[in-house]
Amino acid sequence: MRQKNISYAVIGVLLLAGALMPLVLKQYHLYMMTEIVIFSLFAVSYNLLLGYAGLLSFGHALFFGLSGFATALAIIHIPGLTILNTVLIGLVPSIVAGVVIGGLLLRHKGSYFALLTLAFSALFYAIAIKWYAVTGGDNGLNFTRPDLNLGIFTVSMASLAHFYYLVLIVVGAAIVFCWYFTHTAMGKTIVLMRENEERMQFLGYNTNAARLVLFIFTGALAGLAGSFYVLHFEFVSHKAVSLDMTTVVLLMTFVGGTKKFWGPILGVFIYIIFQNYLSEITDHWALFMGIIFILMVLFVPGGLSEFLLKVQRRLFGKQVRNGGEYAVPEEGRS
Amino acid sequence: MHEVAIFFLHGLVYAGLLFLVSAGLTLIFGMMNVLNFAHAAMYMLGAYFSYSVMLHFSGQLWLSILICPLILLVIGALIERFLLRPVHKLGHVHELLMTFGLAYIVTELVQWYWGNYPLAVNVSGFLNSTVKIIGITYPVYRIFIFFCAVFVGVAMALILYKTRLGIIIRATVNDSEMVSSLGINVPLVFTGVFAVGTALSGFAGVIAGPLLSVFPGMANEILIDAFVVIVVGGFGSLGGAVLASLIIGQLQSFGVLLIPQLSMVLVYLLMVSILIVKPSGLFGEEPL
C-alpha cells in the first residue's frame, strides 16, 4: 500500500510539472512537449503488448493511423464538430479493426503474430496510398483544429498552450488509466499468461479472450494517441499508418525498456529530444538511432529503465521493490 | 490474348525473384524460428554491390553474380555468429528486434553511401536483346531471371532431398535438439543456412538490379511480398515457397493489368483468406 501511495505521488508531481510547462517553455519546446505526451500514450499502449503480454506487434501504427485518418476525415467532411467529438469518432474504426484483426490473430503468438500484424499493417498502408479520393494519397490531408466546446463556453484550440492542456488532461488520463489497468486482475492475468499460458488455461482462465481484450484495448489507446497526433500537426498522411511509425514506437519502447511501466515514457523523452538535436547536427540521425538500438539489443536488452535500476541497486545497495509494476510473479496475493 | 501472355510471363519472372528471396527466408524461419527482417535488406545490399561492381568493371554482370553473393555469404555468417547468436538465449523477440535493427541500419547506410535515388543498372550484349517466344517479342533478360530461379530451386531441392547435408538440414528444421544430441554441430548448421540464405537473397538482388533498377525502397517492396509468400506457402516449406511465389507473381502481374488500384491489396486479401481457411499455410504444419 505504501508503494501505491508513492506511485500516486509520482503521478501527481509529473502532472503538476506537465501543467507548469507552458509557463516555462518556449513555443518550440512546448510543441515538442505536446508530441512527447502524445507519443507517451502510444508507447505505453505498445508496451502493454510487448512488455506485459510479450506480444511483438508490427501493426500498432495501423490503429494510430486509422484513428488519425478518421479524425481528419471527420473534421473535413462533417462541419461543426468539436474537438472531443472528432476524437471519439476517431476511436470507432480502431476499435472495430481491433475486434476483427484481434479475432483473426487470436491463436498466433511470437513470430507468427509479428508477421501477421505486419501484413495487416501493410494492407492498410496500401489502402492509404492507393485510395487518393479519401486519403489524399501522397499529399495527405490538411485541416484546421476545431475548438473545444464545454457547453457554456468555447476554448479556442488555435493556441498551442490550450491544446497542450487538453492533451495533458485527456492523454494523461489515458496513461494513468493504463497504469491502473496493469494493477487490475485483468492486467495481472496478462502478465501471468506471458509467463505460463498453459498453466493459466488449466486454472480456468480463457486466455484467448484475455488476449483479444488486450489487443482491442491497446489498439483503442493507440488510436487515441493517433487522433491527438493528427490534431497536433493538423495534418495526416500515409506515413501515420506506415511501418516507419511502428518502428518509431518500437524504438521508443525498447530504448526506454519494456520491463517497467514508465520505461516507454522515458524512451519517448529520450527519442524525441535526441531526434530533435541529432537531426540538427547530422542528416543521418536515423543511422545513429539504429546503431544505438542494435547495441542496446546486444548489451542492455532490458532498456534504459533496467539499466537505471541496476545503477541504483549498485549505488544504494537496496533491493528495488517491484510493486506489481513489472511482471515478476508475486509471492502472495494481497 | 497477346497482353495476357505477356503479363503471364511478367508474373513468372516476378515469381522467380520472389522465390529466390523467400526460399532463404523460409528455411531460416523454419530452422531458427527467426523472422529475418534483414533478409530483404541483404537483397538490396546485393543489388547495390552489383551496381558498384558493374560500375568499376564496365558492366560485367557475370562478375557481379560471382562476387556479390560471396560477399553476402560472409556478411550473413558474421551476422549470425556475432549478432544473432548472443541474443538467442533472450528469446525470439530479441532476435527479431536484432534483425529489425540491422535492416534499419542497412537501409540508412545504403542511402548514405549510394544516395536516395534510383540507379539504373545496364546489362550489355546478348542479355540486353529480345527474343520471340510463342509469338511475343520478350526481353532475354527476364527469361534469364526466370531460369536463374529455376536453376536455384532445382539445386536447392537436390541438396535438401538427395544429400546427407540436406537430411541434416531438414532434420534440424524438424527438431534441432534431437539432431544436436546425435552429435551434429547444430550452431554451425544454423550459421551455414543463414549465410546461404543471405547469399541467395543477395543473388536475387544482383539479378533484380537491371530489371527494377536499384533504389533504397526496394527492400521493403519485396520484404512484404516475401513474407506473404512464406505465410501462404507455409512456414519452413520449400515446396510451399515455390507454389506461393508462382501464385503471388501472377496475382501481382494480373492485378496491375486488371485492377491497378487494388493490385497491392489483392495480395494481402489472399493472405488473410488463407489464414482464415488454413492458418498454417498451404504446405505448412500446424504451428505449435
Interface residues (C-beta under 8 A of the other chain):
Chain A: L50 G54 L56 L104 R107 H108 G110 S111 Y112 A114 L115 L116 L118 A119 F120 A122 L123 A126 I127 I129 K130 W131 L243 T247 L250 F254 H284 A286 L287 M289 G290 I291 F293 I294 V297 L298 P301
Chain B: F29 N33 V34 L35 L83 P86 V87 L90 H92 V93 H94 L96 L97 M98 F100 G101 L102 Y104 I105 E108 L109 W112 N220 I224 F227 V228 I230 V231 F235 Q261 L262 M264 V265 Y268 L269 M271 V272 L275 I276 P279 P287
